[in-house]
Amino acid sequence: MPIREFEKARRLIDQLDPVLKAVEELRATHAAGIKEPPGHPNMHPVRAAMKELEAELEQALGQIARSRREDELERQRRQAHYKKI
């Protein structure tokens, strides 16, 4: 497997780490809040954790899309360079 593939995999892992942390935080707050009745003030941390997860997902998806575009442009540049030779 080329080194580039390992670099891409590492970059993807790094991009998704904040999302995984937000998911774990949401799970923990949900588990703590599940014991409370609906509308109880303890539900506010669950809502905040959901918003945090959404924000992290949005950021990660943007980073992944940018990375894919950059990888595609790099691939096209390499192919154009080899076609000239």
DSSP file (Angstrom, degrees, kcal/mol; ACC not computed):
  #  RESIDUE AA STRUCTURE BP1 BP2  ACC     N-H-->O    O-->H-N    N-H-->O    O-->H-N    TCO  KAPPA ALPHA  PHI   PSI    X-CA   Y-CA   Z-CA
    1    1 A M              0   0    0      0, 0.0     5,-0.1     0, 0.0     0, 0.0   0.000 360.0 360.0 360.0 131.4    0.0    0.0    0.0
    2    2 A P    >>  -     0   0    0      0, 0.0     4,-1.2     0, 0.0     3,-0.7  -0.245 360.0-118.7 -65.2 153.3    1.5    3.4   -1.0
    3    3 A I  H 3> S+     0   0    0      1,-0.2     4,-2.3     2,-0.2     5,-0.2   0.849 112.3  65.0 -59.4 -35.5    2.5    5.8    1.8
    4    4 A R  H 3> S+     0   0    0      1,-0.2     4,-2.6     2,-0.2    -1,-0.2   0.874  98.2  53.8 -56.7 -38.3    0.0    8.3    0.4
    5    5 A E  H <> S+     0   0    0     -3,-0.7     4,-2.4     1,-0.2    -1,-0.2   0.896 108.4  48.6 -65.8 -39.2   -2.8    5.9    1.4
    6    6 A F  H  X S+     0   0    0     -4,-1.2     4,-2.5     2,-0.2    -1,-0.2   0.885 111.0  51.1 -66.3 -37.6   -1.6    5.7    4.9
    7    7 A E  H  X S+     0   0    0     -4,-2.3     4,-2.4     2,-0.2    -2,-0.2   0.909 110.5  48.9 -65.0 -41.5   -1.3    9.5    5.0
    8    8 A K  H  X S+     0   0    0     -4,-2.6     4,-2.4     2,-0.2    -2,-0.2   0.914 111.5  49.4 -62.9 -42.8   -4.9    9.8    3.8
    9    9 A A  H  X S+     0   0    0     -4,-2.4     4,-2.4     2,-0.2    -2,-0.2   0.918 111.4  48.6 -63.6 -43.3   -6.1    7.3    6.4
   10   10 A R  H  X S+     0   0    0     -4,-2.5     4,-2.5     1,-0.2    -2,-0.2   0.912 111.2  50.7 -62.6 -42.6   -4.3    9.2    9.2
   11   11 A R  H  X S+     0   0    0     -4,-2.4     4,-2.0     1,-0.2    -1,-0.2   0.906 110.7  48.9 -62.3 -42.1   -5.8   12.5    8.0
   12   12 A L  H  X S+     0   0    0     -4,-2.4     4,-1.8     2,-0.2    -2,-0.2   0.902 110.7  50.2 -65.5 -41.3   -9.3   11.0    8.0
   13   13 A I  H  X S+     0   0    0     -4,-2.4     4,-1.4     1,-0.2    -2,-0.2   0.931 111.1  49.4 -61.1 -44.9   -8.8    9.5   11.5
   14   14 A D  H  < S+     0   0    0     -4,-2.5    -2,-0.2     1,-0.2    -1,-0.2   0.859 110.6  50.8 -63.1 -35.2   -7.6   13.0   12.7
   15   15 A Q  H  < S+     0   0    0     -4,-2.0     4,-0.4     1,-0.2    -1,-0.2   0.823 113.7  44.2 -71.4 -30.3  -10.7   14.6   11.1
   16   16 A L  H  X S+     0   0    0     -4,-1.8     4,-2.3     1,-0.2     5,-0.2   0.617  89.3  85.9 -92.4 -12.7  -13.1   12.2   12.7
   17   17 A D  H  X S+     0   0    0     -4,-1.4     4,-2.2     1,-0.2     5,-0.2   0.916  89.9  49.4 -55.3 -47.0  -11.6   12.2   16.2
   18   18 A P  H  > S+     0   0    0      0, 0.0     4,-2.1     0, 0.0    -1,-0.2   0.865 110.0  52.8 -62.2 -32.6  -13.6   15.3   17.4
   19   19 A V  H  > S+     0   0    0     -4,-0.4     4,-2.3     2,-0.2    -2,-0.2   0.926 108.7  49.0 -66.3 -43.9  -16.8   13.7   16.0
   20   20 A L  H  X S+     0   0    0     -4,-2.3     4,-2.2     1,-0.2    -1,-0.2   0.888 110.6  50.7 -63.5 -38.4  -16.2   10.5   18.0
   21   21 A K  H  X S+     0   0    0     -4,-2.2     4,-2.1     2,-0.2    -1,-0.2   0.903 110.1  50.0 -64.5 -40.7  -15.5   12.6   21.2
   22   22 A A  H  X S+     0   0    0     -4,-2.1     4,-2.3     2,-0.2    -2,-0.2   0.871 109.3  52.2 -65.9 -36.7  -18.8   14.5   20.6
   23   23 A V  H  X S+     0   0    0     -4,-2.3     4,-2.6     2,-0.2    -2,-0.2   0.924 109.5  48.6 -64.3 -44.6  -20.7   11.2   20.2
   24   24 A E  H  X S+     0   0    0     -4,-2.2     4,-2.3     2,-0.2    -2,-0.2   0.896 111.1  50.5 -63.5 -39.0  -19.3    9.8   23.4
   25   25 A E  H  X S+     0   0    0     -4,-2.1     4,-2.6     2,-0.2     5,-0.2   0.911 110.7  49.3 -64.2 -41.7  -20.2   13.1   25.2
   26   26 A L  H  X S+     0   0    0     -4,-2.3     4,-2.5    23,-0.2    -2,-0.2   0.909 110.5  50.6 -63.7 -41.8  -23.8   12.8   23.8
   27   27 A R  H  X S+     0   0    0     -4,-2.6     4,-2.6     2,-0.2    -2,-0.2   0.920 111.9  47.6 -61.1 -43.2  -24.0    9.2   24.9
   28   28 A A  H  X S+     0   0    0     -4,-2.3     4,-1.9     2,-0.2    -2,-0.2   0.924 114.5  44.7 -66.5 -44.4  -22.9   10.1   28.4
   29   29 A T  H  X S+     0   0    0     -4,-2.6     4,-2.2     2,-0.2    17,-0.2   0.871 113.6  51.5 -69.1 -34.4  -25.3   13.0   28.7
   30   30 A H  H  X S+     0   0    0     -4,-2.5     4,-1.9    -5,-0.2    -2,-0.2   0.929 109.0  50.0 -65.6 -44.8  -28.1   11.0   27.3
   31   31 A A  H  < S+     0   0    0     -4,-2.6     4,-0.4     1,-0.2    -2,-0.2   0.878 113.9  45.8 -62.2 -37.1  -27.5    8.2   29.7
   32   32 A A  H  < S+     0   0    0     -4,-1.9     3,-0.5     1,-0.2    -1,-0.2   0.863 117.3  43.7 -72.6 -35.2  -27.5   10.7   32.6
   33   33 A G  H >< S+     0   0    0     -4,-2.2     3,-1.6     1,-0.2    -2,-0.2   0.651  92.1  80.6 -85.7 -15.5  -30.6   12.4   31.4
   34   34 A I  T 3< S+     0   0    0     -4,-1.9    -1,-0.2     1,-0.3    -2,-0.1   0.752  87.6  59.8 -64.0 -22.9  -32.7    9.4   30.5
   35   35 A K  T 3  S+     0   0    0     -3,-0.5    -1,-0.3    -4,-0.4    -2,-0.1   0.646  93.7  81.7 -79.0 -14.7  -33.6    9.0   34.1
   36   36 A E  S <  S-     0   0    0     -3,-1.6     3,-0.1    -4,-0.1    -3,-0.0  -0.568  88.0-104.6 -92.7 154.5  -35.3   12.4   34.2
   37   37 A P    >   -     0   0    0      0, 0.0     3,-1.8     0, 0.0     6,-0.1  -0.375  52.7 -80.6 -71.2 156.8  -38.8   13.2   33.0
   38   38 A P  T 3  S+     0   0    0      0, 0.0    -4,-0.0     0, 0.0     0, 0.0  -0.275 117.8  23.9 -58.3 141.1  -39.2   15.1   29.7
   39   39 A G  T 3  S+     0   0    0      1,-0.3     5,-0.1    -3,-0.1     0, 0.0   0.390  86.3 144.3  84.5  -4.1  -38.7   18.8   30.0
   40   40 A H    X   -     0   0    0     -3,-1.8     3,-2.5     1,-0.1    -1,-0.3  -0.385  63.8-115.2 -66.0 145.4  -36.6   18.4   33.1
   41   41 A P  G >  S+     0   0    0      0, 0.0     3,-1.5     0, 0.0    -1,-0.1   0.728 111.5  72.5 -56.6 -21.5  -33.7   21.0   33.3
   42   42 A N  G 3  S+     0   0    0      1,-0.3     4,-0.5     2,-0.2    -9,-0.1   0.601  82.2  72.4 -69.9  -8.4  -31.2   18.1   33.0
   43   43 A M  G <> S+     0   0    0     -3,-2.5     4,-2.1     1,-0.2     3,-0.3   0.679  77.0  79.2 -77.9 -17.0  -32.2   17.7   29.3
   44   44 A H  H <> S+     0   0    0     -3,-1.5     4,-2.5    -4,-0.2    -1,-0.2   0.892  89.2  52.7 -60.6 -40.9  -30.3   21.0   28.5
   45   45 A P  H  > S+     0   0    0      0, 0.0     4,-2.4     0, 0.0    -1,-0.2   0.862 107.4  53.4 -62.3 -32.2  -26.9   19.2   28.5
   46   46 A V  H  > S+     0   0    0     -4,-0.5     4,-2.2    -3,-0.3    -2,-0.2   0.932 109.9  46.9 -66.4 -44.8  -28.3   16.6   26.0
   47   47 A R  H  X S+     0   0    0     -4,-2.1     4,-2.3     1,-0.2    -1,-0.2   0.910 112.8  49.7 -62.4 -41.7  -29.4   19.4   23.7
   48   48 A A  H  X S+     0   0    0     -4,-2.5     4,-2.3     1,-0.2    -1,-0.2   0.902 110.5  50.0 -64.4 -40.3  -26.1   21.1   24.0
   49   49 A A  H  X S+     0   0    0     -4,-2.4     4,-2.4     2,-0.2    -1,-0.2   0.870 109.2  52.2 -66.2 -36.2  -24.3   17.8   23.3
   50   50 A M  H  X S+     0   0    0     -4,-2.2     4,-2.5     2,-0.2    -2,-0.2   0.923 110.5  47.3 -64.9 -43.7  -26.5   17.3   20.2
   51   51 A K  H  X S+     0   0    0     -4,-2.3     4,-2.3     2,-0.2    -2,-0.2   0.894 111.2  51.6 -64.6 -39.1  -25.6   20.7   18.9
   52   52 A E  H  X S+     0   0    0     -4,-2.3     4,-2.5     2,-0.2    -2,-0.2   0.915 110.1  49.2 -63.0 -43.0  -21.9   20.1   19.5
   53   53 A L  H  X S+     0   0    0     -4,-2.4     4,-2.7     2,-0.2    -2,-0.2   0.919 110.4  50.5 -62.4 -44.1  -22.1   16.8   17.6
   54   54 A E  H  X S+     0   0    0     -4,-2.5     4,-2.4     1,-0.2    -2,-0.2   0.909 111.3  48.7 -60.2 -42.2  -23.9   18.5   14.7
   55   55 A A  H  X S+     0   0    0     -4,-2.3     4,-2.3     2,-0.2    -2,-0.2   0.913 112.2  47.9 -65.2 -42.7  -21.2   21.2   14.6
   56   56 A E  H  X S+     0   0    0     -4,-2.5     4,-2.7     2,-0.2    -2,-0.2   0.898 111.9  50.1 -65.9 -39.9  -18.4   18.7   14.7
   57   57 A L  H  X S+     0   0    0     -4,-2.7     4,-2.8     2,-0.2     5,-0.2   0.926 110.5  49.7 -62.3 -44.6  -20.0   16.6   12.0
   58   58 A E  H  X S+     0   0    0     -4,-2.4     4,-2.0     1,-0.2    -2,-0.2   0.923 113.6  45.5 -60.7 -44.8  -20.4   19.7    9.8
   59   59 A Q  H  X S+     0   0    0     -4,-2.3     4,-2.3     2,-0.2    -2,-0.2   0.919 113.4  49.5 -65.9 -43.5  -16.8   20.7   10.3
   60   60 A A  H  X S+     0   0    0     -4,-2.7     4,-2.7     1,-0.2    -2,-0.2   0.908 110.4  50.2 -63.8 -42.0  -15.5   17.1    9.7
   61   61 A L  H  X S+     0   0    0     -4,-2.8     4,-2.5     1,-0.2    -1,-0.2   0.893 110.5  50.1 -64.3 -38.7  -17.6   16.8    6.5
   62   62 A G  H  X S+     0   0    0     -4,-2.0     4,-2.4    -5,-0.2    -2,-0.2   0.913 112.0  47.4 -63.9 -42.5  -16.2   20.1    5.2
   63   63 A Q  H  X S+     0   0    0     -4,-2.3     4,-2.6     2,-0.2    -2,-0.2   0.902 112.3  49.5 -65.4 -41.2  -12.6   19.0    5.9
   64   64 A I  H  X S+     0   0    0     -4,-2.7     4,-2.4     2,-0.2    -2,-0.2   0.923 111.4  48.8 -64.8 -43.6  -13.2   15.6    4.3
   65   65 A A  H  X S+     0   0    0     -4,-2.5     4,-2.2     2,-0.2    -2,-0.2   0.919 112.5  48.3 -62.6 -43.4  -14.7   17.3    1.2
   66   66 A R  H  X S+     0   0    0     -4,-2.4     4,-2.6     1,-0.2    -2,-0.2   0.919 111.5  50.4 -61.7 -43.3  -11.8   19.8    1.0
   67   67 A S  H  X S+     0   0    0     -4,-2.6     4,-2.7     1,-0.2    -2,-0.2   0.900 109.6  50.2 -62.7 -41.3   -9.2   17.0    1.4
   68   68 A R  H  X S+     0   0    0     -4,-2.4     4,-2.4     2,-0.2    -1,-0.2   0.908 111.2  48.7 -64.9 -40.9  -10.9   14.9   -1.4
   69   69 A R  H  X S+     0   0    0     -4,-2.2     4,-2.7     2,-0.2    -2,-0.2   0.926 112.5  48.3 -63.1 -44.0  -10.8   17.9   -3.7
   70   70 A E  H  X S+     0   0    0     -4,-2.6     4,-2.4     2,-0.2    -2,-0.2   0.901 111.8  49.5 -63.5 -40.7   -7.2   18.6   -2.9
   71   71 A D  H  X S+     0   0    0     -4,-2.7     4,-2.4     2,-0.2    -1,-0.2   0.904 111.5  49.3 -64.0 -41.1   -6.3   14.9   -3.5
   72   72 A E  H  X S+     0   0    0     -4,-2.4     4,-2.4     2,-0.2    -2,-0.2   0.919 111.5  48.3 -65.1 -43.5   -8.1   14.9   -6.8
   73   73 A L  H  X S+     0   0    0     -4,-2.7     4,-2.3     2,-0.2    -2,-0.2   0.900 111.7  50.3 -63.6 -39.9   -6.3   18.1   -7.9
   74   74 A E  H  X S+     0   0    0     -4,-2.4     4,-2.4     2,-0.2    -2,-0.2   0.908 110.3  49.9 -63.4 -42.4   -3.0   16.6   -6.9
   75   75 A R  H  X S+     0   0    0     -4,-2.4     4,-2.4     1,-0.2    -2,-0.2   0.913 110.9  49.3 -62.6 -43.0   -3.7   13.4   -8.8
   76   76 A Q  H  X S+     0   0    0     -4,-2.4     4,-2.5     2,-0.2    -2,-0.2   0.891 110.2  50.9 -64.4 -39.4   -4.7   15.5  -11.9
   77   77 A R  H  X S+     0   0    0     -4,-2.3     4,-2.3     2,-0.2    -2,-0.2   0.921 111.2  48.0 -63.6 -43.2   -1.4   17.5  -11.6
   78   78 A R  H  X S+     0   0    0     -4,-2.4     4,-2.2     2,-0.2    -2,-0.2   0.919 112.8  48.2 -63.4 -42.5    0.6   14.3  -11.4
   79   79 A Q  H  X S+     0   0    0     -4,-2.4     4,-1.9     1,-0.2    -2,-0.2   0.903 111.6  49.6 -64.9 -40.6   -1.2   12.8  -14.4
   80   80 A A  H  X S+     0   0    0     -4,-2.5     4,-1.4     1,-0.2    -1,-0.2   0.889 110.0  51.9 -65.2 -38.0   -0.7   16.0  -16.4
   81   81 A H  H  X S+     0   0    0     -4,-2.3     4,-1.0     1,-0.2    -2,-0.2   0.919 111.1  46.2 -64.0 -43.7    3.0   16.0  -15.5
   82   82 A Y  H  < S+     0   0    0     -4,-2.2    -1,-0.2     1,-0.2    -2,-0.2   0.798 108.2  56.5 -71.9 -27.9    3.5   12.4  -16.7
   83   83 A K  H  < S+     0   0    0     -4,-1.9    -1,-0.2     1,-0.2    -2,-0.2   0.828 104.5  53.7 -70.5 -30.5    1.6   13.0  -19.9
   84   84 A K  H  <        0   0    0     -4,-1.4    -1,-0.2     1,-0.2    -2,-0.2   0.810 360.0 360.0 -71.4 -30.0    4.0   15.8  -20.8
   85   85 A I     <        0   0    0     -4,-1.0    -1,-0.2    -5,-0.1    -2,-0.2   0.482 360.0 360.0 -75.5 360.0    7.0   13.6  -20.4
